Amino acid sequence: MRLIDGFGMDTISLAGPLEAKLEAMRNAGFTQVMLSARDIVGHPGGFDAAVAVVRASGMRATGFQVLRDFEGLSGHLHNYKVDIAKSMLQMCAAVNSKVLLVCSSTSRHATNDLDAIAADLRKLAMLALPLGIKVAYEALSWGRSVNEFTTAWDIVCRADCPNLGIGMDSFHVFASKTELNAIEELDATKIFLVQLSDFMWQEAPTFEERMTTARTFRVFPSEGVHSNELIELVLRLEAIGYAGDYSFEVFNDDYQQLPLPVVAERARKSAQWLAEDVLHRPLPIPTFPA
Amino acid sequence: MTLLADTREAEARRPNPLAMEGIEFIEYATSKPQALGQVLERMGFRPVARHRSREVTLYSQGGMNLIINAHPDDARVSATAGGSPVISAVAFRVRDALKAHTTCLRLGAWDVPSHAQAMELHIPAIHGPGGSRFYFVDRWEEFSIYSIDFMPIPTINPSVPPVAGSSYFGVVQYIGPSRSADWMAYYENLFGFMQIPDEERYGILPKGKLMKSACGQFLWQLIEPDPTMDFMESQEKLQRIGIGTPDVGATVATLKRQGIEFVESEKLHPEDRGALTRTELGSVSFELVHIVA
């Protein structure tokens, strides 16, 4: 048991091959990793080799990302996305990840009928259920109908399925300026994933700005300008009893051209800051050789 | 169009959405069909028919149909269970198999591709827990599905009397830790099963969560692992068959004479409410449950 055990990095924050990413994370003290489908299928040895690398690393999968633009479609588009979802679920199960991250739809072909969206997510949850996978539905701040966690929560409640919950991403919460006191309305046991990151701008008012910042210039918690909100976010989550994982969803073009240990060390400092200074997690009990 | 859509919605919310009418058959997959067949015969089943193109045998007892599937592709699943037989499928009787199958797919079930050969029945199926399958059969009233895919075994009377009025009572499914809510949602959503209050219990193993089929003809028991034991996710499976009998004592006595042994410990032993057979072949056991005749 280490102080930063509840925190993990995302593979998307690092450049290079999967093996090197996992090694850098492990050397920095992390025991879990948020996996991206791209890292698995893009492995030079192929899918099976990538799965073997993940399993051999001994790191636990925080979750598997990401299924996009799934909900609200009809006819052939819906059928197509169900096929994609099934493949994602099979990959998710192969890497022994218990959580599949699903981002709210940005498609203009998707309906904004929240009950129809809920029915689609319930179907996805049913597909995930025999595989032992939970579906974390996350509001992208540029999502077409669902762009705040409060709406994502509304849909999860409508769908009412035990393995369907929400995923929260601090970037999207801050970008869409959702009131943090709305966290009190959530059921902590139905928050299946919390992704943390910060960014350098005070505001990201347009969808375009949110997209560009989200994809190129996020930073680790404590490195950006929303530390106070980030502290409030995690403290509010802890206050309602959230006991799940925190993963650092940091897309950053600069980090993509730095040595992996340098980036992983920044992540470790961030996790240390959250565990010690923000959450005051108790120090693990030291173990002595017998 | 509106009227049609509304009708479909209304049907989906009916108490028995698939118009289920009980269990048509339960299937074991195994690479040791003779050994399992001997266990079934001691349990009162008789082999009555063989599949025309596959190594599959139908056993029967009263209204209970039990299939041993030793077809190499299907029996492979038992290899992962250390060679022990596994309950690989349950077939439900429904009013309209295609409609039941389509409804389940619409709600998020995984389809099972059919491997029917020429002139054989294509029985639609979805994936169940742990690699098992759920079939939907609608031809059980006017004629039997076995008369098409199976050949009767000569000299065997296909009408096998049940031991002391036995019939299928239900299925016991082992599930992962904290998975009760998930699996209850699965059976409620897809099949319209209903949870039975925790106070209402049958037999001598009153563990886990109990659900009743939408037709009310059988029960489904979901059992989480003992928290003190290690559990691997892959161990989620259909574990054993429950057989209902109006006279547990008489059934136990008959089966004992036929060579079936029962669990007889201080805590668990045959009594009026039920009994549990000793596990054979590493995985096969039956639970007797008292039912009102």
Interface residues (C-beta under 8 A of the other chain):
Chain A: K86 R122 K123 L124 A125 M126 L127 L129 P130 G132 C161 P162 N163
Chain B: R106 L107 G108 A109 W110 H127 G128 P129 G176 R179 A181 D182 W183 M184 A185 Y186 N189 L190 E233 E236
